[in-house]
Amino acid sequence: MSKIPKDKDYPKLSKATSGYIEILLFENANLNAGYFCNDCVYFIKQGSQCAIVKNDGPDVNGEQSDIIAPHGICTLWFPIEGQAQ
Ligand code: SF4
């Protein structure tokens, strides 16, 4: 279980700064096998959010989804110990 506080109000990085992208082809992939937000320590499953990257704004491809998707990824990905395959 991550000890990173997820209920604090502090500045987060933009999607573009973090290098965030979503690849629609991976939406139905096994999200425990690969580098996905789903297995990142910073991912907050409830509400599809990230503890350190904003939900809104354009990603590196200029796309806007207004969520951090389980099948998304950014350069700050760090695996939840024992969860990622
Ligand atoms: S990969 Fe990036 S955007 Fe996704 S949960 Fe981790 S830190 Fe947040």
Residues whose N, C-alpha, C, O or C-beta is under 5 A from the ligand:
A	BS01	SF4	C37 C40 Y42 F43 C50 V53 I73 C74 L76 W77 F78
